[in-house]
Amino acid sequence: MNVPGLDERIIAHGKALIAESGDAAASAFVAQSARESYHAALAAIAPMRPFESFETIALAKLGFQYISKLRLSGAHGTAKLLVRWKPADGGEWVIAGAEDISTKPSPWSDIQHYTSERGGNSNV
């Protein structure tokens, strides 16, 4: 997608996550209201660090926000983060939420409604 300013922010955030100073630099992208979910997601992927590369593998619009899916790769494994971006005051994009989805077959796999409809089949 070609969203003014967003693509650059996603790339800069990915670069911050793979840098040695990772968490401190990456936290600068996070809205105050999202700090708890963001730090929980980073704690979940910490055993796979350090990361050597990142790739944006999805970007979707959800209302006035965007959801990006980021793959981080390193010698200890691959992590996937689902990151929700929103425009802040002044027009800059900030992270409004984050979730580690490294072990989920789908970002929706833990939603009870879909789990019961699926009847245990994860290929739906």
Secondary structure, DSSP 8 states (H G I E B T S, - for coil): ---TTHHHHHHHHHHHHHSTTHHHHHHTTB-GGGHHHHHHHHHHHGGG----EEEEEEEEEETTEEEEEEEEEETTEEEEEEEEEEE-TTS-EEEEEEEE-TT-SSTTTT-HHHHHHHTT-TT-
